[in-house]
């Protein structure tokens, strides 16, 4: 579901308005933020995010994962050889 058009985009007018810790993951990154480092909250802890020129135009939440990746383990019974 997209954001309503009458609600304007979440952008920051100047980098001085941002604090170092951010909870809002839907801010759009602008060119004035290049080279700065921020801590973005993922629901559990603050993760460090350094902004470079390739991230401009994207949202903060695209670079901070909120869920753990769980690897599927194979069962030990299937590895045994038959005699």
MIMI-543875 format. One record per residue: x, y, z of N, C-alpha, C in turn. Coordinates in nm, 4 decimals, padded with zeros to 6 digits. Example, Ala and Ser with C-alpha at 12.3 -4.5 7.8 and 13.67 -1.06 7.14 Angstrom:
BEGIN
R      n_c1      n_c2      n_c3     ca_c1     ca_c2     ca_c3      c_c1      c_c2      c_c3
R   01.3190  -00.5690   00.7800   01.2300  -00.4500   00.7800   01.3200  -00.3300   00.7800
R   01.2850  -00.2250   00.7080   01.3670  -00.1060   00.7140   01.2900   00.0030   00.7870
This chain:
BEGIN
R      n_c1      n_c2      n_c3     ca_c1     ca_c2     ca_c3      c_c1      c_c2      c_c3
R   00.0838  -00.1167   00.0000   00.0000   00.0000   00.0000   00.0891   00.1241   00.0000
R   00.0673   00.2132  -00.0916   00.1527   00.3309  -00.1022   00.1010   00.4458  -00.0154
R   00.1839   00.5423   00.0021   00.1507   00.6590   00.0825   00.0557   00.7505   00.0059
R  -00.0369   00.8137   00.0758  -00.1319   00.9047   00.0125  -00.0599   01.0232  -00.0502
R  -00.1097   01.0715  -00.1628  -00.0433   01.1797  -00.2338  -00.0522   01.3122  -00.1585
R  -00.1558   01.3327  -00.0789  -00.1691   01.4588  -00.0070  -00.0769   01.4655   00.1135
R  -00.0120   01.3540   00.1485   00.0744   01.3494   00.2659   00.2201   01.3817   00.2369
R   00.2596   01.4221   00.1239   00.3976   01.4573   00.0906   00.4970   01.3478   00.1306
R   00.6138   01.3510   00.0719   00.7163   01.2515   00.1003   00.7889   01.2849   00.2296
R   00.8414   01.1806   00.2941   00.9229   01.1999   00.4137   01.0635   01.2381   00.3708
R   01.0923   01.3641   00.3655   01.2276   01.4090   00.3334   01.2737   01.5058   00.4406
R   01.4005   01.5265   00.4463   01.4586   01.6163   00.5444   01.5085   01.7396   00.4705
R   01.4748   01.8581   00.5221   01.5130   01.9810   00.4549   01.6637   02.0013   00.4589
R   01.7249   01.9793   00.5723   01.8699   01.9940   00.5833   01.9249   01.8849   00.6744
R   02.0498   01.8446   00.6546   02.1082   01.7399   00.7382   02.1229   01.7796   00.8842
R   02.1212   01.9084   00.9138   02.1356   01.9512   01.0526   02.0107   01.9215   01.1342
R   01.8974   01.8965   01.0677   01.7743   01.8652   01.1395   01.7725   01.7212   01.1901
R   01.8583   01.6366   01.1344   01.8627   01.4962   01.1756   01.9495   01.4778   01.2985
R   01.9037   01.3916   01.3873   01.9855   01.3514   01.5004   02.0617   01.2270   01.4583
R   02.1528   01.1827   01.5379   02.2338   01.0658   01.5024   02.1561   00.9353   01.5144
R   02.0542   00.9272   01.6001   01.9729   00.8078   01.6139   01.8373   00.8325   01.5487
R   01.7977   00.7424   01.4594   01.6723   00.7577   01.3851   01.5824   00.6373   01.4089
R   01.4555   00.6633   01.4293   01.3560   00.5578   01.4412   01.2725   00.5477   01.3140
R   01.2691   00.6530   01.2358   01.1871   00.6591   01.1160   01.2605   00.5953   00.9992
R   01.2151   00.4768   00.9541   01.2842   00.4044   00.8491   01.2364   00.4422   00.7096
R   01.1356   00.5285   00.6975   01.0867   00.5639   00.5646   01.1289   00.7039   00.5197
R   01.2400   00.7526   00.5738   01.2971   00.8779   00.5248   01.3697   00.8538   00.3932
R   01.3535   00.9445   00.2991   01.4216   00.9331   00.1712   01.5571   01.0022   00.1826
R   01.6626   00.9334   00.1415   01.7979   00.9870   00.1514   01.8234   01.0878   00.0395
R   01.8823   01.2015   00.0758   01.9100   01.3080  -00.0204   02.0605   01.3298  -00.0334
R   02.0996   01.4103  -00.1310   02.2415   01.4324  -00.1602   02.3164   01.5028  -00.0472
R   02.2491   01.5820   00.0325   02.3152   01.6526   00.1417   02.3602   01.5622   00.2548
R   02.3147   01.4378   00.2543   02.3478   01.3433   00.3614   02.4662   01.2538   00.3277
R   02.5244   01.2680   00.2080   02.6335   01.1805   00.1646   02.7547   01.1973   00.2568
R   02.8106   01.0839   00.2986   02.9284   01.0845   00.3845   02.8988   01.0840   00.5328
R   02.7734   01.0968   00.5713   02.7398   01.0983   00.7133   02.7021   00.9576   00.7602
R   02.7051   00.9379   00.8906   02.6740   00.8090   00.9511   02.5610   00.8271   01.0511
R   02.4627   00.7389   01.0459   02.3488   00.7438   01.1357   02.3235   00.6059   01.1939
R   02.2545   00.6019   01.3070   02.2139   00.4774   01.3696   02.0633   00.4659   01.3534
R   02.0188   00.3583   01.2860   01.8774   00.3394   01.2538   01.8246   00.2225   01.3355
R   01.7087   00.2403   01.3968   01.6478   00.1392   01.4827   01.5772   00.0350   01.3980
R   01.6046  -00.0935   01.4218   01.5412  -00.1998   01.3444   01.4346  -00.2749   01.4246
R   01.3977  -00.2260   01.5394   01.2983  -00.2912   01.6239   01.3594  -00.3614   01.7430
R   01.4893  -00.3845   01.7393   01.5591  -00.4513   01.8483   01.6772  -00.3691   01.8968
R   01.7552  -00.3167   01.8031   01.8717  -00.2366   01.8389   01.9012  -00.1372   01.7262
R   01.9935  -00.0470   01.7514   02.0331   00.0517   01.6520   02.1477  -00.0048   01.5683
R   02.1317  -00.0007   01.4361   02.2349  -00.0483   01.3451   02.2975   00.0704   01.2736
R   02.4281   00.0638   01.2544   02.5033   00.1731   01.1934   02.4821   00.1736   01.0418
R   02.4555   00.2913   00.9857   02.4356   00.3053   00.8420   02.5148   00.4248   00.7914
R   02.6121   00.3977   00.7040   02.6894   00.5042   00.6429   02.6300   00.5326   00.5053
R   02.6044   00.6584   00.4759   02.5360   00.6968   00.3531   02.6389   00.7361   00.2472
R   02.6286   00.6702   00.1306   02.7144   00.7059   00.0186   02.6277   00.7433  -00.1017
R   02.6907   00.7766  -00.2129   02.6167   00.8297  -00.3272   02.5251   00.7263  -00.3930
R   02.5493   00.5979  -00.3756   02.4635   00.4958  -00.4350   02.3318   00.4792  -00.3600
R   02.3238   00.5258  -00.2362   02.2038   00.5106  -00.1553   02.1082   00.6295  -00.1675
R   02.1480   00.7349  -00.2363   02.0653   00.8550  -00.2508   01.9408   00.8220  -00.3313
R   01.8249   00.8676  -00.2827   01.6983   00.8425  -00.3501   01.6232   00.7227  -00.2947
R   01.6886   00.6409  -00.2145   01.6250   00.5250  -00.1528   01.5818   00.5606  -00.0108
R   01.5072   00.4706   00.0515   01.4629   00.4914   00.1889   01.5581   00.4225   00.2853
R   01.5612   00.4720   00.4097   01.6489   00.4141   00.5118   01.6179   00.2669   00.5366
R   01.4925   00.2301   00.5348   01.4514   00.0943   00.5664   01.4974  -00.0102   00.4663
R   01.5382   00.0329   00.3469   01.5854  -00.0621   00.2477   01.7207  -00.1211   00.2848
R   01.7946  -00.0544   00.3716   01.9297  -00.0972   00.4058   01.9393  -00.1579   00.5448
R   01.8331  -00.1507   00.6233   01.8323  -00.2053   00.7589   01.7326  -00.3206   00.7640
R   01.7831  -00.4412   00.7897   01.6967  -00.5581   00.7967   01.6322  -00.5683   00.9348
R   01.5065  -00.6099   00.9384   01.4350  -00.6207   01.0650   01.4162  -00.7654   01.1090
R   01.4449  -00.8589   01.0216   01.4260  -00.9995   01.0547   01.5560  -01.0768   01.0376
R   01.5723  -01.1801   01.1187   01.6907  -01.2649   01.1089   01.6713  -01.3656   00.9965
R   01.7803  -01.3998   00.9312   01.7777  -01.5050   00.8302   01.8088  -01.6368   00.8985
R   01.7176  -01.7320   00.8902   01.7347  -01.8607   00.9558   01.7738  -01.9632   00.8508
R   01.8876  -02.0293   00.8755   01.9317  -02.1340   00.7837   01.8637  -02.2658   00.8199
R   01.8242  -02.3375   00.7188   01.7605  -02.4665   00.7410   01.8684  -02.5715   00.7612
R   01.8595  -02.6439   00.8721   01.9567  -02.7476   00.9011   01.9092  -02.8803   00.8439
R   02.0011  -02.9578   00.7923   01.9657  -03.0905   00.7436   01.9690  -03.1881   00.8599
R   01.8842  -03.2862   00.8539   01.8791  -03.3831   00.9639   01.9975  -03.4787   00.9563
R   02.0428  -03.5263   01.0713   02.1572  -03.6164   01.0774   02.1202  -03.7574   01.0311
R   01.9937  -03.7941   01.0365   01.9513  -03.9280   00.9969   01.9711  -03.9499   00.8468
R   01.9523  -03.8479   00.7686   01.9648  -03.8643   00.6240   02.1106  -03.8780   00.5803
R   02.2056  -03.8418   00.6644   02.3464  -03.8500   00.6300   02.4060  -03.9871   00.6567
R   02.3394  -04.0688   00.7379   02.3917  -04.2019   00.7704   02.3856  -04.2930   00.6480
R   02.4863  -04.3758   00.6347   02.4882  -04.4715   00.5232   02.4251  -04.6015   00.5659
R   02.3666  -04.6684   00.4699   02.3030  -04.7994   00.4982   02.4079  -04.9091   00.4861
R   02.3964  -05.0108   00.5721   02.4913  -05.1237   00.5712   02.4389  -05.2373   00.4892
